[in-house]
């Protein structure tokens, strides 16, 4: 019996030693890098779009919350590095390209920012924020004629859409339904919440989570958004939010992406959005995406 206990004690000791080794071998945050793991850890997630995108946004948001200029620069540089990794695997991510270029601008790396915004425009010539942002950059570089030209293109892009109402569910804008089907009521729940904002004159698009601009010095024009995936034939829709287990109707702006003024840049895989008023977020509103829904008629084949 004593021999068996000695053997058991040795086994337990070995297991504890292995556990300690695994604990100290686990990747940790790099020294002086508040938001990004070591390179080995990042490499494991190189093809994980959501992981990289969220890392980049977390770093950018932290940068705009600090009054320490050296720390802000370090965070923005880390964010650019993560965006570069993301774009290696997802080169056509319009949001990542725009936001990386915006971070280059914030760091005063104007030549690199100009290259990045120009490449963004080459890839996505109908993306209004790219012209808006490059116009700001040209103004900074005292290239007033180029700034005016870009801003004119931006105005043309956002004025080519005749919808200024903010809500578009009329039959005039939906696809013509097939004759073989019928209208039924349906519910669609939010899948992602994000926000847009302007910092130092440059627009950032589709950041993760909610934002109250009052907590970020220098941030303006905050737009908090919930994204949905809806059939193109939805009509007569109504928006709801859930509070304490009960659904309440809300008269919040909502629309299909690309049908509003200016054209909206949707989250990948989503085609519809609802704007949550910033005052709600600043008052403590922190509901999950699925706590928002669209109720409407759709054509079922």
C-alpha positions in Angstrom: 0.0 0.0 0.0 2.9 2.4 0.9 4.6 1.7 -2.4 1.4 2.5 -4.3 1.0 5.9 -2.4 4.6 6.8 -3.3 3.9 6.1 -7.0 0.8 8.2 -6.8 2.7 11.1 -5.3 5.3 10.9 -8.0 2.6 11.0 -10.7 0.9 14.0 -9.1 4.3 15.8 -8.9 5.0 15.2 -12.6 1.5 16.5 -13.6 2.0 19.6 -11.5 5.4 20.2 -13.1 3.9 19.9 -16.6 1.1 22.3 -15.7 3.6 24.9 -14.5 5.6 24.5 -17.7 2.5 25.0 -19.8 1.5 28.0 -17.8 4.8 29.8 -18.3 5.0 28.8 -22.0 1.6 30.3 -22.8 2.0 33.4 -25.1 1.4 36.7 -23.2 1.0 40.3 -24.3 4.3 41.8 -25.5 6.2 44.1 -23.3 4.9 47.7 -23.8 2.2 46.4 -26.2 -1.1 46.8 -24.4 -3.3 45.1 -27.1 -1.3 42.8 -29.4 0.0 39.3 -28.6 3.5 38.1 -29.6 4.2 37.4 -33.2 3.8 33.7 -32.8 0.4 34.1 -31.3 -0.7 36.5 -34.1 0.5 34.1 -36.7 -1.9 31.5 -35.4 -4.7 34.0 -36.1 -3.4 35.4 -39.4 -6.4 34.0 -41.4 -8.9 34.8 -38.7 -10.6 37.9 -40.1 -12.7 38.6 -37.0 -9.8 38.3 -34.6 -7.5 40.6 -36.6 -10.2 43.2 -37.3 -11.2 43.4 -33.6 -7.6 43.6 -32.5 -7.0 46.5 -34.9 -10.1 48.3 -33.7 -9.3 47.8 -30.0 -5.9 49.3 -30.5 -7.3 52.3 -32.4 -10.0 53.0 -29.9 -7.5 52.8 -27.0 -5.3 55.3 -28.9 -8.1 57.8 -29.1 -8.9 57.5 -25.4 -5.4 58.4 -24.1 -3.9 61.8 -23.7 -0.4 60.4 -23.8 0.8 61.2 -27.3 3.7 58.6 -27.2 1.3 55.9 -26.2 -1.2 57.0 -28.8 1.4 56.7 -31.5 2.5 53.3 -30.3 -1.1 52.0 -30.3 -1.8 53.3 -33.8 1.4 51.8 -35.1 0.4 48.4 -33.6 -3.0 48.8 -35.2 -1.5 49.5 -38.6 0.6 46.3 -38.3 -2.5 44.2 -37.5 -4.3 45.8 -40.5 -1.4 44.9 -42.8 -1.6 41.3 -41.6 -5.4 41.3 -42.2 -5.0 42.7 -45.7 -2.5 40.0 -46.7 -5.3 37.5 -46.4 -8.2 39.8 -47.2 -6.9 42.4 -49.7 -10.4 43.6 -50.7 -11.6 44.6 -47.2 -12.6 48.1 -47.9 -13.1 49.0 -44.2 -9.7 47.8 -43.2 -8.0 49.7 -46.0 -9.8 52.9 -45.2 -9.1 52.7 -41.4 -5.4 51.7 -41.9 -4.9 54.7 -44.2 -6.7 56.9 -41.6 -4.2 55.7 -38.9 -1.3 56.6 -41.1 -2.7 60.0 -41.5 -3.1 60.4 -37.7 0.6 59.5 -37.3 1.6 62.2 -39.8 2.9 59.6 -42.3 1.2 61.6 -45.1 3.1 60.1 -48.0 2.2 56.5 -46.9 -1.4 57.6 -46.2 -1.7 59.1 -49.7 -0.5 55.9 -51.2 -3.0 53.9 -49.1 -6.0 56.1 -49.8 -5.1 56.2 -53.6 -4.9 52.4 -53.6 -8.3 52.2 -51.8 -9.8 54.5 -54.5 -8.3 52.4 -57.3 -9.8 49.2 -55.8 -13.2 50.8 -54.8 -13.8 53.9 -57.0 -17.4 54.3 -55.7 -16.5 54.4 -52.0 -17.3 57.9 -50.8 -15.3 58.0 -47.5 -12.1 57.4 -49.5 -12.5 60.6 -51.5 -13.6 62.5 -48.4 -10.5 61.4 -46.4 -8.0 61.9 -49.3 -9.5 65.4 -49.7 -8.6 66.1 -46.0 -5.1 64.8 -46.6 -4.6 66.9 -49.7 -5.7 69.9 -47.7 -3.1 69.1 -45.1 -0.5 68.9 -47.9 -1.6 72.3 -49.2 -2.7 70.7 -52.5 -5.9 72.7 -52.6 -6.9 71.9 -56.2 -6.6 68.1 -55.6 -8.5 68.5 -52.3 -11.3 70.3 -54.1 -11.4 67.7 -56.9 -11.7 64.8 -54.5 -14.3 66.5 -52.4 -16.3 67.2 -55.6 -16.2 63.5 -56.4 -17.3 62.7 -52.9 -20.3 65.1 -53.2 -21.2 63.6 -56.6 -21.2 60.0 -55.2 -23.4 60.9 -52.2 -25.8 63.0 -54.4 -26.4 60.3 -57.0 -28.9 58.6 -54.7 -32.3 60.2 -54.6 -33.2 58.8 -51.1 -33.0 61.4 -48.3 -35.7 60.0 -46.1 -33.5 57.6 -44.1 -36.1 54.8 -44.2 -36.6 52.9 -47.4 -39.1 50.0 -47.5 -41.4 51.0 -50.3 -42.3 48.8 -53.2 -40.6 51.2 -55.6 -37.2 50.2 -54.2 -37.6 46.5 -53.6 -37.0 43.8 -56.2 -40.0 42.8 -58.2 -41.2 39.5 -56.6 -41.7 36.4 -58.5 -45.4 35.7 -59.4 -45.1 32.2 -57.9 -45.2 33.0 -54.1 -47.0 34.9 -51.4 -46.4 37.6 -48.8 -45.8 36.5 -45.2 -44.6 38.2 -42.0 -41.1 37.5 -40.8 -38.6 38.6 -38.1 -34.9 39.2 -38.6 -32.5 39.7 -35.7 -29.4 41.9 -35.5 -26.1 40.1 -36.0 -23.3 42.7 -35.6 -23.2 46.0 -33.8 -20.6 48.6 -34.9 -19.9 52.3 -35.1 -18.5 55.0 -37.5 -16.9 58.2 -36.4 -14.6 61.1 -37.4 -11.3 61.9 -35.7 -9.1 64.8 -36.7 -11.2 65.3 -39.8 -10.8 61.7 -41.1 -13.7 59.2 -41.1 -13.4 55.7 -39.7 -15.9 53.1 -40.7 -17.4 49.9 -39.0 -15.6 49.7 -35.7 -16.7 47.0 -33.3 -19.2 47.7 -30.5 -20.9 50.9 -29.4 -19.3 54.3 -28.9 -20.2 57.4 -26.9 -18.2 60.2 -28.5 -18.1 62.2 -25.3 -15.6 59.7 -23.9 -13.2 60.1 -26.8 -11.7 63.6 -27.0 -11.6 64.8 -30.6 -14.2 62.3 -31.9 -17.2 63.6 -33.7 -20.1 62.4 -36.0 -20.5 59.0 -34.1 -23.0 56.6 -35.8 -23.9 53.5 -33.8 -25.2 50.7 -36.0 -26.8 47.2 -35.9 -26.5 45.1 -39.0 -29.0 42.6 -40.3 -29.3 40.2 -43.3 -32.8 40.6 -44.9 -34.3 39.3 -48.1 -34.4 41.9 -50.8 -38.2 41.8 -51.0 -39.0 42.9 -47.4 -41.6 45.7 -47.2 -43.6 47.5 -44.5 -40.9 46.9 -41.9 -40.9 48.0 -38.3 -37.9 48.2 -35.9 -37.9 46.8 -32.3 -35.5 46.6 -29.4 -35.7 44.2 -26.5 -35.6 45.5 -22.9 -36.1 43.4 -19.8 -37.5 40.5 -22.0 -40.1 42.7 -23.8 -39.9 44.0 -27.4 -40.6 47.7 -27.9 -41.1 49.4 -31.2 -38.6 52.2 -32.0 -38.6 54.8 -34.7 -34.9 54.6 -35.5 -33.4 55.2 -38.9 -33.0 52.0 -40.9 -32.3 51.1 -44.5 -30.8 48.7 -47.0 -27.1 49.4 -47.6 -26.4 51.6 -50.6 -30.0 53.0 -50.8 -29.6 55.8 -48.4 -27.8 59.2 -48.7 -24.9 58.9 -48.6 -24.5 55.3 -49.7 -23.9 53.1 -46.6 -20.9 50.7 -46.2 -22.4 47.5 -44.7 -20.6 44.9 -42.5 -19.4 42.0 -44.7 -22.3 39.6 -45.2 -25.0 42.0 -44.1 -27.2 44.1 -46.2 -29.4 46.1 -43.8 -28.7 48.5 -40.9 -30.4 50.2 -38.0 -28.9 53.4 -36.5 -29.0 53.5 -32.7 -29.0 57.1 -31.4 -25.8 58.1 -29.8 -27.7 59.6 -26.8 -29.0 56.1 -26.0 -25.4 54.7 -25.9 -24.1 57.6 -23.8 -27.0 57.0 -21.4 -25.8 53.5 -20.8 -27.5 51.5 -23.6 -25.5 48.4 -24.2 -27.8 45.8 -25.7 -26.5 42.9 -27.8 -27.1 42.8 -31.5 -29.7 40.1 -31.3 -31.8 42.4 -28.9 -32.8 44.3 -32.1 -35.1 43.0 -34.8 -36.9 44.0 -38.0 -40.4 42.8 -38.4 -41.9 43.0 -41.9 -43.5 41.3 -44.9 -41.4 39.3 -47.4 -42.2 37.4 -50.5 -41.9 33.6 -49.9 -41.6 31.4 -53.0 
